[in-house]
């Protein structure tokens, strides 16, 4: 294992953007992994240390949307992933695997699906996308761990169904308020069914309003074609409070803190977005539905479940397994939490499982 190298990647030479990667080499190995997240900085990801000492090179890349998803378009994100894969191919690596951790899972699934068969010609907002096979060289395998199914599906499970007015962050239908003790926890099946339907209804309402606003802008201006807006209260999944729903070894709450505080706070999923970004990453029209994308791929899959995860729950893992089918190698990291914080032995276990699998595909 050598010292990590900072890599500069021109996604579209002479046109931009320029993104950056961190390459950790394992001398003499011709197997490489690429790890990426739509917005998070994975330069400090624990696998950067775990894989090279087990004979796997690893490149972590940051997309053009690093630490700012307000205007993120997945159709651009996969261009950035392509730049990373192309770099590894040009370096002479014979086997390349994509690492899908957390929100990186749907990202790499979308990438691989499009690399095998290019289908996207427009964003969900209707803008032309100029992707080519040259932009998206295929990888040879996908490793999923702590993998949620995608931002849109995640939000449709997290969004607060009790909101009655999108312009009033304190508006509330008490009968659908998961933080109202009268409703639970535990939450009965009838409440959960009504709540889930109301979540989809709210998500689709925002999407429909977004589409209408995009059309208004098209008619009114030849210059302004996008604008920002706020989405209030997006951290209210009953599973955060009721451990009998989608049960595993997790504790109540969620990985970033107290759900109530996050739900009403100024920062959480989709809080700041734009019309076109909502359509691409948060609406159910998003192209980045991880399991659906994985179904379109043909490469080997390893799927690793963290059994104490608060963000990627058993039903999410099953979606990935069903999409992978007979291509899947499945393992559980018993007691593993979403980020494996203070769980060094489990990080090592994960690294061992992924490296062993990668060497035999």
C-alpha angles and dihedrals in degrees: 000000000000131000113285116264123220108230127200116209125192103205093195109011113230089007104057165182109176117207133180137233139187116221121199112188132209104202117241093008117123093192119096135181127206119206123191142158126197093244112352124100106244095179086106096044112141093234090066085077099031101053104046093054087055095052101268123118113218133200118194114196132188117215126228086263096062110163092348121081095163092108100020120149117191089208087066095040092063090054087060091049088051091056089056095048091047090052092053092048090050089051088061101250110158100200122038124185127189117225114215111193120169107318089001089073097071088040095059092039090055090046095051093044092054092043090057095043120006109219106149115099098151138027117246086260089060101254119143116256119204101203120153135182088254089063093052116044109181125248126221103236145358129229115198122193131161082000121174115194098248142301096272094049090043093052092047086061096041104041115108108251093194095072110114101178122039089205094054115063091194097051113120146179100209092203089065098039111119089194091059105097091213088070096046162202105269092052117205122228094255093055093047092050093051091044094051091050091049090051091055090045092053093046091050092046091057090047093051092048089049092053091050092051092050090054091049091053091049091055097043104042142027090197108040110063103151139033139182128253140170129246112200129209109013104157106077111111111151087221089070089066105027116059092189089071112084088347124214135136096289128124122235117275127039139276098266098048141272110003094215093054092044093046094056096032130102094248128057141104114325093354093134116031144136130238095256094040091052089055094048102043112013107030121085086243089071117128089218099084096142103206093042089052092047089054088062094056129087104199129106116275133205113195119193121189121205102212096206095046117136095191105041106045132187094267089054092050091050090054089057092045093051091050093048094048116170091353091072129104106193131200138164125222097210112224093003115152125209097271097021087233112184088001102111095156090055091048088053091047090051092048091051094050094048095045093048090050094045093053093057103044 
